[in-house]
């Protein structure tokens, strides 16, 4: 073997050792941080100074609580990062979404199952940067409150699956026509004394008078407010 070949082989071996060390460190950190996939308490797990390059979870996350999980996070591409890692955020058993995405820089939030939730206070509030939430899976007991979407100034795309049985306030958000229709079509047909509010500007952009009146007429048991 020539000197040049030996040097090439040495460099390749050094790279393998380096890569193995990086993988071992990755495994060591995430095995500990996610309790080998068994972690269920994600309070503040990725809040504040967490960034895209550091967010590489090894295991699917199935929290029982995700209070403040992404509050003020600097992660921006949650959906893409989860897809790239081949993991999911499974919230089907999550009971608390207190301030989960408040002030987060995340632009794209994957599907969230809210049917087990007992609190939705400030979940997407205070300038949460989300433009798209793939889907919200809800039930009539999903506890939407005034603060759930308070000052969610960037939210445009949202799909709702299930039935909304609590008042829901979305007048801060520049929702698309399809998003508004999805929300209204999910409103309970039997509930009474409840309100749903939307941005007047968003409705004006998406509907003419006849189209809007026809849509609202589907839910005469709700008070629909434009603000």
Order of alpha helices (4+ residues) and beta strands (2+ residues): alpha-alpha-beta-beta-beta-beta-beta-alpha-beta-alpha-alpha-beta
